[in-house]
Amino acid sequence: MDKYVCTACGYIYDPEVGDPDAGIAPGTAFEDLPEDWVCPLCGVGKDMFEKQ
């Protein structure tokens, strides 16, 4: 699975880790994140992420 980087702050979404603080389980692909998911560091939406 691909990692994605936030173009606003540099946060890297790693699907092997997920986003436990937001209830996103490890193994969740970026494409499978809810549409309202936001960067846990700066709060921007998925549209501000690029494939790493």
Buried (B, 14 or more C-beta within 10 A) or exposed (E): EEBBBBEBEEBEBBBEBBBEEEEBEEEBEBEEBEEEBBBBEEEBEBEBBEEE
